[in-house]
């Protein structure tokens, strides 16, 4: 996904399978602040936790029953 297409509140699938909500693009235009909604049972990440991740980790916009992204 491209940084300029990201919006605050957008839900995205991350490369590790997690579902996250975009909280904001960082000033460097490389990192994105996200809040985890589903961590695929990853014990290292809590649901609701916020982290900065490289924008390349966001692979698709989650749209309920399907996703729009790199495919």
NORTAPE-V73460 format. One record per pair of residues at least 6 apart in sequence whose C-alpha atoms are under 6 Angstrom apart, sorted by the first residue. I is the first residue (numbers start at 0). J is the second residue. Records with the same first field share a line. If there is no record, write none. Layout:
I->J, J
This chain:
0->58
7->21, 22, 23
8->20, 21
9->20, 21
10->19, 20, 60, 61
11->18, 19, 59, 60, 61
12->18, 57, 58, 59
13->56, 57, 58
14->56, 58
17->37, 38, 39
18->36, 37
19->33, 34, 35, 36
20->33, 34
21->33
22->32, 33
23->31, 32
24->31
25->31
29->53, 54
30->51, 52, 53, 54
31->51, 52, 54
32->50, 51
33->49, 50
34->47, 48, 49
35->46, 47, 48
36->46
37->46
58->68
59->66, 67, 68
60->66, 67, 68
